[in-house]
């Protein structure tokens, strides 16, 4: 049986429910609904209210069209209709003001065009059981969140993330959290959001630590690349890349425009970029020059993020296509040849899947870990290798939610609870203590210790040395 529970925010009271170890407050607006003149504007605080707001159900999602379940993710991600998509969910074990609990703010993935904070995989009950408040946030997606428009602020979704973090700063005490003990975290596009916030000075001071799981950012992140994407939209559709031209379009019409930007070699045309102001420089440059936030960072990836399932019929993938993917993500000719030699015996489909895995996830994350080690910043790196080690597979282990909807569709029957126990404990320790524990040493330029999450978790020194050298050696360097 659920019981009502009340908390008071700076805008008004909210009514949630107790469920197991969690007091749940769902769909709390942190900004006004982005409609009309606000559709492509910076987020603005919601109007205050006096009567308790019903926070017993998830609020509307920006996602209108989820990824198909047989596509790149098996995460169940509901699409909930409505305009007020700038909302968040709070799961807390102790909604008493002053409890002083650490806080984990979760940013969902979905390629920056899909995803839902209402997924059962992002339930905060296990974190609550272990004394951590969990906040999951919604934000604008696709064209509304990321396309450069001449008459609108850039990186509107980044502004959404910052507005949500400001809400946490101003309100989480009312839910038992400590605003000085906030860790930001996310997976895939959510992990890329974490990396972007680390590179965004306006977000600094709103969190004290970060977790990036399989973080993905644009491979070409300069302002000129965003301008080219906007020009491409107009070339392909005839629609000007201006808020005035897009503001009154329906959701389906925006999705059609979004589809026109997609295609082979498009990468992530709708994603955060270095606009020169809010996000001053690309993520990789901010880490390399030391301007990214110097907070503790836990990051990693799975072994086969985008590989086809084992036993699938190999698709005809020419070697030239694999080389083009690698070159398109910055590898020079010698590095491309060295990379091809690593997977010389794999079938063409697996070679392409591994190239995408390394180009989008493993290579960039290794480079970030190396940059952090150069600056002697506290960093912990992991490599998830259990089972299929596919994209998103580590989430229910980190959240300790192996019994959640569709988990066994991704893991197969009987996923090891011992692995979930170990991963979840490390995540909790990091959020609470800024260190995942004694069994997981920091990543340094001397040892490059990497935690391998498998049936028997173990730390290894530089297990991906071959890949690291390929992805972190500048073109033309000896």
Buried (B, 14 or more C-beta within 10 A) or exposed (E): EEEEBBBEBEBBBBBBBBBEBBBBBBBBBBBBBBEEEBBBBBBEBBEEEEEBBEBBEBBBBBBBBBBEEEEBBBBBBEBBEEEBBBBBBBBBBBBBBEBBBBBBBBBBBBBBBBBBBBBBBBBBBBBBBBBBBBBBBBBBBBBBBBBBBEEBBBBBBBBBBBBBBBBBBBBBBBBBBBBEBBBBBBBBBBBBBBBBBBBBBBBBEBBBBBBBBBBBBBBBBBBEBBBBBBEBBBEEBEBBBBBEBBBEBEEEEBBEBBEBBEEEEEBBBBBBBBBEEBBBBBBBBBBBEEBBBBBBBBBBBBBBBBBBEEEEEEEEBEEEBBBBBBBEBBBBEEBBEBBBEBBEEBBBBBBBBBBBBBBBBBBBBBBBBBBBBEBEBBBBBBBBBBBBBBBBBBBBBBBBBBEBBBBBEBBEEEBBEEBBEBBBBBBBBBBBEBBBBEEBBBBBEEBBBBBBBBEEBEBEEBBBEEBBEBBBBEEEEE
